[in-house]
């Protein structure tokens, strides 16, 4: 039996809404999220630690139970270790926000 990670079900995929946020502050991100039950956020290397922290805090403020963060390191100046860089970035971010 093969298990496939699934962020959203087929039924939920029919109700997807895409929103855009300037990431100015946690409250504006939470407002953009609205009444979603799950959130998927895509960020890239250009995102500062402060903005990334806002992205992590906003779903909690909006009462979201599930958050998936996709790190896109596909930029011209990206290192060949993009995935590793992204994981390190969020490990560092989460360790700072926990303390």
Residue frames relative to the residue before (quaternion, step in Angstrom):
aa qw qx qy qz dx dy dz
X 1.0000 0.0000 0.0000 0.0000 0.00 0.00 0.00
X 0.2033 -0.7853 0.5774 0.0930 3.57 -0.80 1.02
X 0.2350 -0.7647 0.5862 0.1278 3.54 -0.87 0.99
X 0.1531 -0.7816 0.6009 0.0678 3.54 -0.89 0.96
X 0.4274 -0.6869 0.5126 0.2878 3.59 -0.74 0.99
X 0.0240 -0.8119 0.5827 -0.0262 3.55 -0.86 0.92
X 0.2705 -0.7695 0.5615 0.1395 3.53 -0.61 1.17
X 0.7954 0.0522 -0.0107 0.6037 3.55 0.97 -0.86
X 0.4796 -0.6546 0.5037 0.2961 3.55 -1.17 0.61
X 0.6732 -0.4680 0.3705 0.4365 3.57 -1.29 0.18
X 0.6420 0.5230 -0.3196 0.4606 3.58 1.02 -0.80
X 0.6657 0.4969 -0.3003 0.4688 3.58 0.96 -0.86
X 0.6150 0.5700 -0.3531 0.4151 3.59 1.05 -0.68
X 0.6124 0.5499 -0.3451 0.4510 3.59 1.20 -0.45
X 0.7332 0.3889 -0.2154 0.5146 3.57 1.26 -0.40
X 0.3072 0.7818 -0.4935 0.2258 3.59 1.17 0.48
X 0.0768 -0.7575 0.6466 0.0477 3.52 -1.14 0.74
X 0.2137 -0.7559 0.6050 0.1306 3.56 -0.94 0.87
X 0.0188 -0.7828 0.6219 -0.0081 3.54 -0.91 0.94
X 0.2675 -0.7472 0.5885 0.1546 3.52 -1.22 0.51
X 0.0452 -0.7939 0.6063 0.0050 3.54 -1.04 0.78
X 0.4240 -0.6949 0.5230 0.2526 3.55 -1.12 0.72
X 0.3829 -0.7574 0.4528 0.2733 3.61 1.30 -0.02
X 0.2283 0.8128 -0.5074 0.1726 3.59 1.11 0.67
X 0.7790 -0.1322 0.1024 0.6044 3.57 0.96 -0.84
X 0.6953 -0.4999 0.3260 0.4006 3.54 -1.25 0.44
X 0.6557 0.5300 -0.3167 0.4346 3.60 0.94 -0.84
X 0.6700 0.4868 -0.3143 0.4640 3.62 0.94 -0.80
X 0.6171 0.5165 -0.3474 0.4815 3.59 1.09 -0.62
X 0.6470 0.5151 -0.3158 0.4650 3.60 0.93 -0.89
X 0.6417 0.5157 -0.3194 0.4693 3.60 1.01 -0.79
X 0.6455 0.5137 -0.3211 0.4652 3.61 0.99 -0.80
X 0.6241 0.5427 -0.3287 0.4561 3.58 1.08 -0.73
X 0.2116 -0.8174 0.5099 0.1647 3.58 1.04 -0.76
X 0.7542 -0.3803 0.2869 0.4518 3.55 -1.02 -0.84
X 0.2156 0.7978 -0.5302 0.1893 3.58 1.08 0.69
X 0.3666 -0.7112 0.5454 0.2497 3.56 -1.20 0.46
X 0.7710 0.1384 -0.0797 0.6165 3.58 1.26 -0.46
X 0.1309 -0.7935 0.5925 0.0469 3.55 -1.09 0.74
X 0.0906 -0.7408 0.6627 0.0626 3.54 -1.12 0.81
X 0.0776 -0.8043 0.5891 -0.0058 3.56 -0.70 1.12
X 0.1612 -0.7696 0.6106 0.0938 3.57 -0.95 0.90
X 0.0144 0.7852 -0.6183 0.0288 3.54 -0.84 1.00
X 0.2578 -0.7577 0.5776 0.1605 3.56 -1.28 0.23
X 0.7541 -0.3946 0.2761 0.4465 3.55 -1.31 -0.05
X 0.6166 0.5770 -0.3466 0.4084 3.59 1.14 -0.51
X 0.5572 0.6138 -0.3844 0.4062 3.57 1.27 -0.23
X 0.3741 -0.7335 0.5259 0.2131 3.56 -0.80 1.03
X 0.6632 -0.4913 0.3818 0.4159 3.55 -1.28 0.29
X 0.6372 0.5343 -0.3262 0.4496 3.59 0.99 -0.80
X 0.6678 0.4823 -0.3002 0.4810 3.59 0.90 -0.90
X 0.6419 0.5201 -0.3281 0.4581 3.59 0.95 -0.81
X 0.6295 0.5215 -0.3319 0.4708 3.58 1.01 -0.74
X 0.6254 0.5256 -0.3310 0.4723 3.61 1.02 -0.77
X 0.6430 0.5279 -0.3141 0.4574 3.57 0.99 -0.89
X 0.6715 0.4813 -0.2922 0.4818 3.58 1.04 -0.73
X 0.7053 0.4741 -0.2658 0.4552 3.61 0.97 -0.82
X 0.6052 0.6150 -0.3569 0.3579 3.61 1.00 -0.76
X 0.6680 0.4819 -0.3410 0.4530 3.66 0.78 -0.79
X 0.6123 0.5338 -0.3517 0.4653 3.59 1.06 -0.66
X 0.6444 0.5195 -0.3039 0.4717 3.57 1.00 -0.87
X 0.7108 0.4409 -0.2464 0.4896 3.59 1.06 -0.78
X 0.5120 -0.6737 0.4055 0.3458 3.60 1.27 -0.03
X 0.3606 0.7410 -0.4864 0.2903 3.58 1.16 0.56
X 0.3538 -0.7694 0.5004 0.1802 3.56 -0.90 0.94
X 0.7966 0.1945 -0.0871 0.5658 3.59 1.08 -0.66
X 0.0125 0.7879 -0.6137 0.0490 3.55 -0.85 1.04
X 0.0644 -0.7603 0.6454 0.0347 3.55 -0.97 0.92
X 0.1419 -0.7829 0.6023 0.0652 3.55 -0.87 0.97
X 0.1658 -0.7779 0.6034 0.0574 3.53 -0.76 1.13
X 0.2029 -0.7800 0.5844 0.0938 3.54 -0.73 1.09
X 0.1070 -0.7941 0.5977 0.0277 3.58 -0.64 1.15
X 0.0684 -0.8181 0.5710 0.0017 3.56 -0.35 1.24
X 0.4147 0.7329 -0.4449 0.3048 3.56 1.26 0.33
X 0.3506 0.7011 -0.5435 0.3003 3.56 0.30 1.28
X 0.6784 -0.5150 0.3367 0.4015 3.56 -1.21 0.43
X 0.7593 0.3662 -0.2039 0.4978 3.59 0.99 -0.76
X 0.3930 0.7534 -0.4585 0.2603 3.57 1.24 0.18
X 0.4633 -0.6545 0.5150 0.3030 3.53 -1.14 0.62
X 0.5940 -0.5795 0.4099 0.3786 3.57 -1.23 0.28
X 0.6660 0.4686 -0.3020 0.4957 3.57 1.26 -0.08
X 0.0798 0.8640 -0.4950 0.0469 3.60 1.05 0.75
X 0.6720 0.4880 -0.3147 0.4597 3.58 0.81 -0.93
X 0.6573 0.5030 -0.3018 0.4731 3.55 0.93 -0.90
X 0.6270 0.5295 -0.3277 0.4681 3.59 1.01 -0.81
X 0.6695 0.5093 -0.2962 0.4524 3.57 0.93 -0.91
X 0.6494 0.5025 -0.3153 0.4757 3.57 0.96 -0.84
X 0.6462 0.5112 -0.3168 0.4699 3.59 0.94 -0.86
X 0.6208 0.5571 -0.3337 0.4392 3.57 0.98 -0.90
X 0.7370 0.4164 -0.2431 0.4736 3.58 0.79 -1.00
X 0.5795 0.5487 -0.3869 0.4620 3.60 1.09 -0.53
X 0.6641 0.4925 -0.2954 0.4788 3.56 0.93 -0.90
X 0.6554 0.5231 -0.3097 0.4482 3.57 0.93 -0.91
X 0.6933 0.4725 -0.2863 0.4627 3.58 0.83 -0.97
X 0.6425 0.5138 -0.3438 0.4529 3.59 0.98 -0.71
X 0.6419 0.5071 -0.3241 0.4751 3.61 1.08 -0.65
X 0.6975 0.4766 -0.2871 0.4516 3.60 0.92 -0.87
X 0.6232 0.5428 -0.3368 0.4511 3.61 1.20 -0.45
X 0.7095 0.4688 -0.2709 0.4511 3.59 1.09 -0.62
